[in-house]
């Protein structure tokens, strides 16, 4: 079943700074439309999110991929990070757990993931 939900986006300080509309499926939320957010010298748009599945964060956080576009001449970066949800005792906000990739590194990671998925699917079909 698919539902459409209006989600609030918060800054690192926990203040509501924007909103987005998302399509929620049974296991993940794919962002359709995002209002840009401005944080610490860069604009940031969340492009993908999925509930965290590790024991530590299950039910309390989500994995988020966003595009961090620095103000000025610097190139955009891909940011993948754990974001606490309102169910967490400390409330909403981004954690330190994550990484920021250059476009070149993100492209390399995407190719590695696609290659790995292809090999896993081949193994699953024949094995």
C-alpha positions in Angstrom: 0.0 0.0 0.0 1.3 3.4 -0.9 0.6 6.6 1.1 1.6 10.2 0.6 2.9 12.0 3.6 4.0 15.5 4.4 7.2 15.4 6.3 8.9 18.2 8.2 12.6 18.7 7.7 14.7 20.0 10.6 18.0 21.8 10.8 20.9 20.5 12.9 19.5 22.5 15.8 16.1 20.8 15.6 14.2 23.8 14.3 11.6 23.2 11.6 13.1 24.8 8.4 11.2 23.2 5.5 8.8 20.5 4.4 8.7 17.8 1.8 6.2 15.4 0.4 7.1 11.8 0.2 5.7 8.5 -1.0 5.8 5.8 1.6 5.9 2.1 0.7 6.0 -0.8 3.1 9.8 -0.6 3.8 11.1 2.8 2.7 10.2 6.4 1.9 11.2 7.9 -1.4 11.2 11.6 -1.5 9.3 13.1 -4.4 9.7 16.8 -3.8 11.9 18.8 -1.5 12.0 22.3 -0.3 15.7 23.4 -0.1 17.3 23.9 3.3 20.2 26.2 4.1 22.6 25.1 6.8 26.1 26.1 7.7 27.2 27.6 4.5 25.5 25.2 2.1 22.1 24.4 0.7 20.9 20.8 1.3 18.2 18.7 -0.3 17.1 15.3 1.0 16.8 13.0 -2.0 16.3 9.5 -0.4 15.5 8.1 3.0 14.8 4.7 4.5 14.1 3.6 8.2 17.3 2.5 10.0 17.5 -1.2 10.4 20.4 -1.6 12.8 19.6 -2.7 16.4 20.9 0.6 17.8 18.7 2.9 15.6 15.7 0.6 14.7 12.5 2.7 15.3 14.5 5.8 16.3 16.3 6.9 13.2 16.5 6.8 9.4 19.3 6.7 6.8 19.2 9.8 4.7 21.0 10.8 1.5 21.1 14.4 0.6 22.9 16.8 -1.8 25.0 19.4 0.0 25.6 22.3 -2.3 28.2 24.7 -0.8 27.7 28.4 -1.3 30.4 29.8 -3.6 32.4 27.9 -6.2 32.8 24.5 -4.5 31.2 21.5 -6.1 28.2 19.7 -4.6 28.7 16.7 -2.3 26.6 13.7 -1.6 25.9 13.3 2.1 24.7 10.0 3.6 23.9 10.2 7.2 21.8 8.7 10.1 19.0 11.1 11.1 17.2 10.7 14.5 13.4 10.8 14.3 11.0 12.2 16.9 10.8 8.8 18.6 14.4 9.3 19.8 14.8 10.6 23.4 17.0 13.5 22.1 14.4 14.4 19.5 15.0 14.9 15.8 18.3 15.8 14.2 21.3 14.5 12.3 23.9 12.3 14.0 27.7 12.3 13.3 27.3 8.8 11.8 27.7 9.2 8.0 29.9 10.3 5.2 30.2 13.1 2.6 31.3 12.1 -0.9 32.6 14.1 -3.8 30.7 13.5 -7.0 33.5 11.3 -8.3 33.5 9.2 -5.2 29.7 8.9 -5.2 29.9 7.8 -8.8 32.5 5.1 -7.9 30.3 3.9 -5.0 27.2 3.7 -7.2 29.1 1.6 -9.7 30.4 -0.7 -6.9 26.9 -1.1 -5.5 25.4 -1.9 -8.9 28.1 -4.4 -9.6 27.6 -6.1 -6.2 23.8 -6.2 -6.7 24.2 -7.8 -10.1 26.5 -10.5 -8.7 24.2 -11.1 -5.8 21.2 -11.5 -8.1 23.1 -13.9 -10.3 24.1 -16.0 -7.3 20.5 -15.9 -6.0 19.0 -17.1 -9.3 21.4 -19.9 -9.9 22.1 -20.9 -6.2 
